[in-house]
Structure formats: C-alpha cells, structure tokens
Amino acid sequence: MTSAIRAVTAGEIDFFAEHGWAHLPALVDPAWIDRLREIAVNRLRDVRRTPSAGVVDRAFGQDRDVAQFEPDFHRLTHHPAMGV
C-alpha cells in the first residue's frame, strides 16, 4: 500500500494553526485501517494470554509496543504526515 496516508492540505494546516485542532477525514486509507484493526485484535487476544506481557498490558488489554513488532503499525506511527 503506497499511499495509505494522504497529504494534509494547506487549508487543514491553516485551520489547525488558527484553532488548535483540525478534522482530517480519511487521513488514513480505510482499507489500511481494517488491516490494522485485524492485526490489533489478534495481538490483543495474544497479549491477554501471555504471562510475560506486562501487568498493565494484560489488565487493560493493550499492547503499547505494537509498532516495534508490527511493520504496518510502525509505518503508521512513524509516517511523516503523522507529525505535521
């Protein structure tokens, strides 16, 4: 998936600069979101069953390190558009 994250428009940047927030519809391709959801559901199911997972991760059903182990989450969290 080459363009899973769209560019933020100049108008969206200007709105953010003025208001401190911006609505960015379809910033991430919905098909990619579906894939990330599938990965997350599977990882979280496994985290809840893994004794070596941290207590907090098991208790809250979360995986704070998912971007270290899943390339698609790494692409999302480290994409330049996510830090504009």
PyRosetta script that sets phi, psi and omega in degrees:
from pyrosetta import init, pose_from_sequence

init()
pose = pose_from_sequence("MTSAIRAVTAGEIDFFAEHGWAHLPALVDPAWIDRLREIAVNRLRDVRRTPSAGVVDRAFGQDRDVAQFEPDFHRLTHHPAMGV")
pose.set_psi(1, 108.7)
pose.set_omega(1, -171.6)
pose.set_phi(2, -85.0)
pose.set_psi(2, -33.9)
pose.set_omega(2, -177.6)
pose.set_phi(3, -125.8)
pose.set_psi(3, 57.1)
pose.set_omega(3, -177.1)
pose.set_phi(4, -71.8)
pose.set_psi(4, -19.8)
pose.set_omega(4, 177.8)
pose.set_phi(5, -121.0)
pose.set_psi(5, 122.5)
pose.set_omega(5, -177.9)
pose.set_phi(6, -80.4)
pose.set_psi(6, 162.3)
pose.set_omega(6, 175.9)
pose.set_phi(7, -72.0)
pose.set_psi(7, 144.7)
pose.set_omega(7, 174.6)
pose.set_phi(8, -81.0)
pose.set_psi(8, 135.7)
pose.set_omega(8, -176.7)
pose.set_phi(9, -79.6)
pose.set_psi(9, 160.3)
pose.set_omega(9, 177.0)
pose.set_phi(10, -61.2)
pose.set_psi(10, -37.6)
pose.set_omega(10, 178.1)
pose.set_phi(11, -63.7)
pose.set_psi(11, -39.0)
pose.set_omega(11, 178.2)
pose.set_phi(12, -67.0)
pose.set_psi(12, -38.8)
pose.set_omega(12, 177.4)
pose.set_phi(13, -65.3)
pose.set_psi(13, -44.1)
pose.set_omega(13, 178.6)
pose.set_phi(14, -61.6)
pose.set_psi(14, -43.5)
pose.set_omega(14, 179.4)
pose.set_phi(15, -61.2)
pose.set_psi(15, -43.7)
pose.set_omega(15, 178.8)
pose.set_phi(16, -61.4)
pose.set_psi(16, -44.3)
pose.set_omega(16, -179.5)
pose.set_phi(17, -60.9)
pose.set_psi(17, -35.3)
pose.set_omega(17, -178.4)
pose.set_phi(18, -80.9)
pose.set_psi(18, -39.0)
pose.set_omega(18, -170.9)
pose.set_phi(19, -109.8)
pose.set_psi(19, -15.2)
pose.set_omega(19, -179.8)
pose.set_phi(20, 82.8)
pose.set_psi(20, 6.3)
pose.set_omega(20, 176.3)
pose.set_phi(21, -154.6)
pose.set_psi(21, 161.8)
pose.set_omega(21, 177.1)
pose.set_phi(22, -153.5)
pose.set_psi(22, 142.4)
pose.set_omega(22, 173.8)
pose.set_phi(23, -89.6)
pose.set_psi(23, 123.1)
pose.set_omega(23, -177.0)
pose.set_phi(24, -120.2)
pose.set_psi(24, 75.9)
pose.set_omega(24, -177.6)
pose.set_phi(25, -61.8)
pose.set_psi(25, 137.7)
pose.set_omega(25, 178.0)
pose.set_phi(26, 54.9)
pose.set_psi(26, 34.7)
pose.set_omega(26, 176.5)
pose.set_phi(27, -58.9)
pose.set_psi(27, -40.8)
pose.set_omega(27, 178.5)
pose.set_phi(28, -111.5)
pose.set_psi(28, 133.0)
pose.set_omega(28, -179.2)
pose.set_phi(29, -53.7)
pose.set_psi(29, 126.9)
pose.set_omega(29, -178.8)
pose.set_phi(30, -56.6)
pose.set_psi(30, -33.0)
pose.set_omega(30, 177.6)
pose.set_phi(31, -65.8)
pose.set_psi(31, -36.4)
pose.set_omega(31, 178.3)
pose.set_phi(32, -69.9)
pose.set_psi(32, -38.1)
pose.set_omega(32, 176.6)
pose.set_phi(33, -59.6)
pose.set_psi(33, -42.8)
pose.set_omega(33, 177.4)
pose.set_phi(34, -59.0)
pose.set_psi(34, -42.8)
pose.set_omega(34, 178.8)
pose.set_phi(35, -64.5)
pose.set_psi(35, -43.9)
pose.set_omega(35, 178.8)
pose.set_phi(36, -61.9)
pose.set_psi(36, -38.5)
pose.set_omega(36, 178.7)
pose.set_phi(37, -63.0)
pose.set_psi(37, -44.0)
pose.set_omega(37, 179.4)
pose.set_phi(38, -61.5)
pose.set_psi(38, -44.2)
pose.set_omega(38, 177.9)
pose.set_phi(39, -61.4)
pose.set_psi(39, -45.8)
pose.set_omega(39, -177.8)
pose.set_phi(40, -63.1)
pose.set_psi(40, -45.3)
pose.set_omega(40, 179.9)
pose.set_phi(41, -58.8)
pose.set_psi(41, -44.8)
pose.set_omega(41, 179.6)
pose.set_phi(42, -65.9)
pose.set_psi(42, -43.4)
pose.set_omega(42, 179.6)
pose.set_phi(43, -65.7)
pose.set_psi(43, -42.3)
pose.set_omega(43, -178.3)
pose.set_phi(44, -66.7)
pose.set_psi(44, -35.9)
pose.set_omega(44, 175.5)
pose.set_phi(45, -60.5)
pose.set_psi(45, -43.3)
pose.set_omega(45, -179.8)
pose.set_phi(46, -68.9)
pose.set_psi(46, -38.8)
pose.set_omega(46, 179.8)
pose.set_phi(47, -60.4)
pose.set_psi(47, -41.7)
pose.set_omega(47, -179.0)
pose.set_phi(48, -63.3)
pose.set_psi(48, -22.3)
pose.set_omega(48, -177.8)
pose.set_phi(49, -100.3)
pose.set_psi(49, -4.1)
pose.set_omega(49, -173.2)
pose.set_phi(50, -99.2)
pose.set_psi(50, 111.0)
pose.set_omega(50, -179.7)
pose.set_phi(51, -59.9)
pose.set_psi(51, -29.3)
pose.set_omega(51, -178.0)
pose.set_phi(52, -78.0)
pose.set_psi(52, -10.8)
pose.set_omega(52, 175.9)
pose.set_phi(53, -66.6)
pose.set_psi(53, 150.5)
pose.set_omega(53, -180.0)
pose.set_phi(54, -61.0)
pose.set_psi(54, 153.5)
pose.set_omega(54, -179.7)
pose.set_phi(55, -58.3)
pose.set_psi(55, -43.7)
pose.set_omega(55, -178.7)
pose.set_phi(56, -63.9)
pose.set_psi(56, -45.3)
pose.set_omega(56, 179.7)
pose.set_phi(57, -60.9)
pose.set_psi(57, -43.0)
pose.set_omega(57, 179.6)
pose.set_phi(58, -67.6)
pose.set_psi(58, -44.6)
pose.set_omega(58, -176.5)
pose.set_phi(59, -63.3)
pose.set_psi(59, -40.3)
pose.set_omega(59, -176.4)
pose.set_phi(60, -100.9)
pose.set_psi(60, 3.1)
pose.set_omega(60, 179.2)
pose.set_phi(61, 59.5)
pose.set_psi(61, 48.9)
pose.set_omega(61, -178.7)
pose.set_phi(62, -128.7)
pose.set_psi(62, 165.8)
pose.set_omega(62, 177.7)
pose.set_phi(63, -139.9)
pose.set_psi(63, 93.0)
pose.set_omega(63, -175.6)
pose.set_phi(64, -72.1)
pose.set_psi(64, -10.9)
pose.set_omega(64, -177.7)
pose.set_phi(65, -108.1)
pose.set_psi(65, 17.0)
pose.set_omega(65, -173.6)
pose.set_phi(66, -56.5)
pose.set_psi(66, -35.2)
pose.set_omega(66, -178.4)
pose.set_phi(67, -69.1)
pose.set_psi(67, -19.6)
pose.set_omega(67, 177.3)
pose.set_phi(68, -75.8)
pose.set_psi(68, -24.9)
pose.set_omega(68, -172.4)
pose.set_phi(69, -114.3)
pose.set_psi(69, -16.6)
pose.set_omega(69, -178.1)
pose.set_phi(70, -116.9)
pose.set_psi(70, 112.2)
pose.set_omega(70, -176.5)
pose.set_phi(71, -55.8)
pose.set_psi(71, -37.9)
pose.set_omega(71, -179.3)
pose.set_phi(72, -67.1)
pose.set_psi(72, -37.6)
pose.set_omega(72, 176.0)
pose.set_phi(73, -69.1)
pose.set_psi(73, -36.1)
pose.set_omega(73, 176.8)
pose.set_phi(74, -63.0)
pose.set_psi(74, -45.1)
pose.set_omega(74, 177.8)
pose.set_phi(75, -57.8)
pose.set_psi(75, -42.1)
pose.set_omega(75, -179.5)
pose.set_phi(76, -66.0)
pose.set_psi(76, -50.8)
pose.set_omega(76, -173.9)
pose.set_phi(77, -74.3)
pose.set_psi(77, -19.8)
pose.set_omega(77, -179.1)
pose.set_phi(78, -109.2)
pose.set_psi(78, 7.3)
pose.set_omega(78, -179.9)
pose.set_phi(79, -70.3)
pose.set_psi(79, 135.8)
pose.set_omega(79, -178.4)
pose.set_phi(80, -56.1)
pose.set_psi(80, -32.7)
pose.set_omega(80, -178.9)
pose.set_phi(81, -66.2)
pose.set_psi(81, -21.0)
pose.set_omega(81, -178.1)
pose.set_phi(82, -78.7)
pose.set_psi(82, -9.2)
pose.set_omega(82, -179.6)
pose.set_phi(83, -114.3)
pose.set_psi(83, 11.3)
pose.set_omega(83, -177.9)
pose.set_phi(84, -65.3)
pose.dump_pdb("model.pdb")
